Amino acid sequence: MNDFQSLVLLNMIPSLGSISVKRLLSYFGRPSNIFKACKEELCRVEGISAKKTEAIIKARQTIDVEREFELAQSNGIKIITILDSAYPENLKNIYDPPPVLYVKGDLSECDYNSVAIVGSRRASFYGLSTASRLSSELCSLGITVVSGLARGIDTSAHKGALSAQGRTIAVLGSGILKLYPSENKKLAESISESGAVISEFSLETPPLPKNFPRRNRIISGLSLGVVVVEAARNSGALITADSALQQSREVFAVPGKMDSSTSVGTHSLIKQGAKLVSNVEDIIEELAIKFKGTSSTRRDRADIAAGGSVELDIGAKRVYEALSKEPLHIDEIIMSTHMGVSQLSSILMQLQFKKMVKELPGKNFVRV
């Protein structure tokens, strides 16, 4: 097998996630080398257990990768890997990029300027109309809108983009041939004609609940910022917002009615420092440095690094001063600051919104 075939096969092994594949590639250099390795050598790779090793060794006999290629070709689906030049630049730079993307439609270099719009599946008329309007206005400015093809806010965001004849990308939590929800099949076809429907999952993967948090990191990873329009307390949209923070993306939230359950999540984000969105200009203004490279924002970042112009309360100052450029685990921060988990988590999120602190994998934090 060549490197392309090897990487697709690796991606089809259920017990391997993107981090495991990343570690394997770092150790062996080329995907094809992984399938030439013996059991002992595979076990030397960090995080590759005996169970994963066995799955890799058996993959060539148990997984029909050639059938996957035939299905993709017959359905007009492209397969691109992280080794390809066509792989999205924004997504490549996150901690755990998917090694393989299945694409129905076309990705474009202009998709670098992308904004995600996500929110509740049980959205109000206000939420649906807001998502559609923001999406349409962003597309009219040449910005690609990314969402998850789910019912509610996601569907309205995609439709708003299409109504403006703009580009939109739908990220699935299933294989493209097991599209979910099924009522959005026609919408997915329309999206693929002027944008792209994408998934990291092999073509016939069902929409399992565990897939959607993984899908959400791709939505934020493709984008410069994430706009949350209506979200209940435990909404999946908040997982996307959390992923955005970990990826150093901007987070925006649209305020809603005080007594609405779908306003709880967005109002919580605003309290913690997310940019309040009342019109599309709020989004464009915050992302100006990435679109235009303004020097003023660079000066603001320098002020933050020096602890200058950003006002912090006593608790936030204590946490910020406890951190450095060396990763510090949350348990160590608790010991250093003598704070409870709940209070510390809230402060760390506020500092992430202010771009003063960054979360690394494993609940480690550093100063930016």
Summary of the structure (lengths in Angstrom):
residues: 368
radius of gyration: 21.2
end to end distance: 42.3
largest distance: 61.2
contacts: 1268
relative contact order: 0.09
helix: 51%
strand: 14%
